[in-house]
């Protein structure tokens, strides 16, 4: 046999052996680099875990989300527990949602898809109790102002807390008509009435699982509707603002009447008022020793004065004794 023929037979035997080996291995599948086995295209499973008030597990294959992948969550620590330990199936977006643990726990999350599998170990933090200082915690503040009414403003991280829950409770043995539960408006505000009597209240606000409490004293409203002297100017300003379109008469006169009626210092000083025994209808008259001005017969000259020119009574007042006779008497003597 020639050398060429020999070499041809050897080459044929090598090729035949390779074909036979391939035929044997084909039903066993292909082993991929990550140790998982696939019966079709190469599978590259990945698990992403994020925690932000919930635990979100996302399964992807070659960067595409995997629907209906099996997910198993198990606790690593022998003495630890996790309420959401167990088996799950990913949704249409390749996601499984879990709750936060009550206590920090280490878990293993394993996923299986098309006979391929992978796992990841993750430390899950305990749920925030609302008292921490983390980035997700809302810094609640309550501001209370009283000026004609009681205004409660709730803010979270310096922003108005819309739809925050507000509870107002009067102290023991005290009462307040607006005691109860409220919800803040778009500006984070709740407006209450001024109490009829001064009262101490506790105001509690809750927003996004965060709670803040403050204690305040609400002052009683005066009978005239003005809280105190310091708020009188604000009350006048409010009256002017609310009645600028008033067409019932001179606006300045209306403001003047409001000021006169509601001024906390209303009224002239005591020394200006008449004494209590005075009668407004009394008119001033002559002093007590004077006669009645309406009766001229009672009015006359003082007692030492002489008669009038019309007096004919010889007993009337005459000149003093030392006075001399008048000129006519002198001529008569001549």
C-alpha positions in Angstrom: 0.0 0.0 0.0 1.3 3.4 -0.9 2.0 6.1 1.6 -0.7 8.4 0.0 -3.3 5.7 0.5 -2.2 5.1 4.0 -2.5 8.8 4.9 -5.9 9.0 3.3 -7.2 6.2 5.5 -5.8 7.8 8.6 -7.5 11.1 7.8 -10.8 9.4 7.2 -10.6 7.6 10.5 -10.0 10.9 12.4 -12.9 12.6 10.7 -15.2 9.7 11.4 -14.1 9.6 15.1 -14.9 13.4 15.4 -18.3 12.9 13.9 -19.1 10.0 16.2 -18.0 12.0 19.3 -20.2 15.0 18.3 -23.2 12.8 17.9 -22.8 11.4 21.4 -22.4 14.9 23.1 -25.2 16.7 21.2 -28.1 15.5 23.5 -26.2 16.6 26.6 -26.3 20.3 25.7 -23.6 22.9 25.8 -21.8 24.0 29.0 -21.5 27.8 29.2 -18.8 29.8 30.9 -20.8 30.7 34.0 -21.5 27.0 34.9 -25.1 26.9 33.8 -26.4 24.7 31.1 -28.6 25.7 28.2 -30.4 23.7 25.6 -30.7 26.6 23.1 -29.0 30.0 22.7 -26.5 31.0 25.4 -28.3 32.3 28.6 -26.7 35.1 30.6 -28.9 35.5 33.7 -28.4 38.4 36.0 -30.1 39.5 39.2 -30.4 43.1 40.4 -31.7 43.9 43.9 -32.7 47.5 45.0 -34.2 48.5 48.4 -36.2 51.7 48.8 -39.1 51.1 51.2 -39.6 47.9 49.2 -37.2 45.2 47.9 -37.2 45.0 44.1 -35.7 41.9 42.5 -35.2 42.2 38.7 -34.1 39.3 36.5 -32.5 39.8 33.1 -31.2 37.6 30.3 -28.7 39.4 28.0 -29.9 42.7 29.4 -33.6 41.9 28.6 -36.1 41.4 31.4 -37.2 37.8 31.9 -40.9 37.0 32.4 -41.9 33.9 34.4 -38.4 33.3 35.8 -38.4 31.4 39.1 -37.0 33.3 42.1 -36.1 31.7 45.5 -35.4 33.9 48.5 -33.7 32.2 51.5 -32.2 33.5 54.7 -28.5 32.9 55.3 -28.4 33.4 59.0 -29.6 30.5 61.0 -31.2 32.5 63.8 -32.6 35.2 61.5 -36.0 35.3 59.8 -37.6 37.2 56.9 -41.3 37.3 56.3 -40.9 37.2 52.5 -38.7 34.1 52.4 -39.9 31.7 49.7 -40.5 31.1 46.0 -41.8 33.7 43.5 -42.2 34.2 39.7 -41.2 37.3 37.9 -44.0 39.4 36.3 -44.1 40.8 32.7 -41.3 43.2 33.6 -39.1 40.5 35.1 -39.7 41.8 38.6 -40.5 40.4 42.0 -41.5 42.9 44.8 -40.7 42.0 48.4 -41.3 43.9 51.7 -38.5 45.3 53.8 -37.5 43.1 56.7 -38.4 44.1 60.3 -34.7 43.5 61.2 -31.6 43.6 59.0 -31.0 40.1 57.4 -28.6 38.5 54.9 -30.4 36.6 52.2 -29.6 34.5 49.1 -31.7 35.2 46.0 -31.5 32.5 43.3 -33.2 32.6 39.9 -33.8 29.9 37.3 -34.8 30.3 33.7 -34.7 27.8 30.8 -32.5 25.4 32.8 -30.0 28.2 33.5 -29.7 29.6 37.0 -27.7 32.2 38.9 -27.8 33.6 42.5 -26.7 36.7 44.5 -26.3 37.4 48.2 -27.8 40.5 49.6 -28.0 42.3 52.9 -31.5 43.7 53.4 -31.7 46.6 55.9 -34.5 46.9 58.5 -37.5 49.0 57.6 -37.1 52.6 58.6 -39.2 53.3 61.7 -39.6 57.0 60.8 -37.2 58.2 63.5 -34.0 57.9 61.5 -32.0 60.5 59.8 -31.7 58.8 56.4 -32.0 60.6 53.1 -35.5 59.2 52.6 -36.8 60.6 55.9 -39.1 63.6 55.6 -38.2 66.4 58.0 -41.6 67.4 59.2 -42.3 70.7 60.8 -45.5 72.3 62.2 -46.0 76.0 62.4 -49.0 77.5 64.3 -50.1 81.1 64.0 -53.1 82.8 65.6 -54.4 86.0 64.0 -58.2 86.2 63.8 -58.1 82.4 63.3 -55.7 79.5 64.0 -53.5 78.6 61.0 -51.5 75.3 61.1 -48.9 74.9 58.4 -47.1 71.5 57.8 -43.9 71.3 55.8 -41.7 68.3 54.8 -38.1 69.3 54.0 -39.2 72.9 53.8 -41.9 72.1 51.2 -45.7 72.3 51.9 -47.0 68.9 52.8 -50.2 68.5 50.8 -52.7 66.0 52.2 -50.9 65.5 55.5 -53.0 64.2 58.4 -53.4 66.6 61.3 -54.9 65.7 64.7 -55.8 68.4 67.2 -56.4 67.4 70.8 -57.2 69.6 73.8 -55.5 68.9 77.1 -57.3 66.9 79.8 -60.2 68.8 81.5 -60.1 71.4 78.7 -62.3 71.7 75.6 -62.0 73.1 72.1 -64.7 73.2 69.5 -62.3 72.4 66.6 -60.7 69.4 68.3 -60.5 66.5 65.7 -58.8 65.2 62.6 -58.0 67.3 59.4 -56.1 67.0 56.1 -53.9 69.8 54.8 -54.8 71.6 51.6 -52.6 72.1 48.5 -50.5 74.6 50.6 -50.1 72.3 53.5 -52.5 74.4 55.6 -55.3 73.7 58.1 -57.4 76.7 59.3 -59.3 76.5 62.7 -61.4 78.9 64.7 -60.1 80.8 67.7 -61.3 79.1 70.9 -63.9 80.7 73.1 -61.6 80.2 76.1 -57.8 79.9 76.2 -56.9 76.3 75.8 -53.7 74.1 75.5 -53.7 71.7 72.6 -51.5 69.0 71.1 -51.1 69.1 67.3 -49.8 66.0 65.6 -49.0 65.8 61.8 -48.4 62.6 59.8 -47.0 62.6 56.3 -45.4 59.7 54.4 -45.0 57.5 57.5 -43.3 60.4 59.4 -44.9 62.0 62.4 -44.3 65.3 64.2 -46.0 66.7 67.3 -46.1 70.2 68.9 -47.9 71.7 71.9 -49.3 75.2 71.8 -51.6 77.5 73.8 -54.5 79.0 71.8 -55.7 82.4 73.2 -59.4 83.1 73.7 -61.0 85.6 71.3 -62.2 88.9 72.9 -65.9 89.8 72.8 -65.3 92.3 70.0 -63.6 89.7 67.8 -60.2 91.2 68.3 -57.7 88.9 69.9 -55.6 91.5 71.7 -54.1 95.0 71.3 -51.2 93.7 69.2 -53.6 92.3 66.6 -55.8 95.4 66.3 -53.7 96.8 63.4 -54.0 93.5 61.6 -57.7 93.4 62.1 -58.1 96.9 60.6 -55.9 95.8 57.7 -58.1 92.8 57.1 -61.3 94.9 57.3 -59.9 97.3 54.7 -58.9 94.5 52.4 -62.2 92.6 52.7 -64.3 95.7 52.2 -62.5 97.7 49.5 -65.4 97.1 47.1 -68.0 98.3 49.6 -70.4 100.7 47.9 -72.8 101.4 50.7 -71.4 104.7 51.6 -68.1 106.6 52.1 -65.4 103.9 52.7 -63.4 106.1 55.0 -66.4 106.5 57.3 -66.9 102.7 57.4 -63.2 102.3 58.4 -63.6 105.0 61.0 -66.7 103.3 62.5 -64.9 99.9 62.6 -61.9 101.5 64.4 -64.1 103.3 66.9 -66.1 100.1 67.6 -63.3 97.6 67.8 -60.4 99.6 69.2 -59.2 97.7 72.3 -58.6 101.1 73.9 -62.0 102.5 72.9 -63.5 105.3 75.0 -62.3 108.7 76.2 -60.3 109.0 79.4 -62.1 108.9 82.7 -61.7 112.6 83.4 -63.5 113.5 80.3 -66.7 111.6 81.2 -69.3 113.5 83.3 -69.7 112.4 86.9 -72.1 109.7 87.6 -74.8 112.0 89.1 -74.8 114.3 86.1 -77.7 114.3 83.7 -77.0 114.9 80.1 -80.2 117.0 79.9 -79.1 119.4 82.7 -78.1 122.8 81.5 -75.7 125.1 83.4 -77.4 127.9 85.4 -76.6 130.8 87.6 -74.9 130.2 90.9 -77.1 129.3 93.9 -77.1 132.8 95.4 -78.5 134.3 92.1 -82.2 134.7 91.6 -84.3 133.2 89.0 -83.4 134.7 85.7 -86.9 134.1 84.5 -88.5 136.3 87.2 -87.4 139.9 87.0 -89.3 140.9 90.1 -87.1 138.8 92.2 -84.0 140.3 90.7 -82.8 143.6 92.2 -79.9 145.6 93.3 -77.9 144.6 96.3 -79.5 145.5 99.6 -77.1 148.5 100.2 -78.0 150.0 96.9 -80.4 152.9 96.6 -83.7 153.0 94.7 -84.0 153.6 91.1 -84.8 156.9 89.4 -88.5 156.1 89.5 -88.6 155.6 93.3 -90.9 158.2 95.0 -90.6 156.8 98.5 -89.4 159.6 100.8 -87.9 156.9 102.9 -85.7 156.0 100.1 -82.0 156.1 100.2 -80.5 159.7 100.3 -77.1 161.2 100.3 -75.0 160.7 103.3 -75.5 163.0 106.2 -72.3 164.9 105.8 -73.1 165.8 102.2 -74.2 169.4 101.6 -77.4 170.6 100.0 -77.6 170.9 96.3 -77.6 174.3 94.4 -81.3 174.8 94.5 -81.3 174.6 98.3 -78.6 177.2 98.4 -80.5 179.6 96.2 -83.6 179.2 98.4 -81.6 180.2 101.5 -80.6 183.4 99.7 
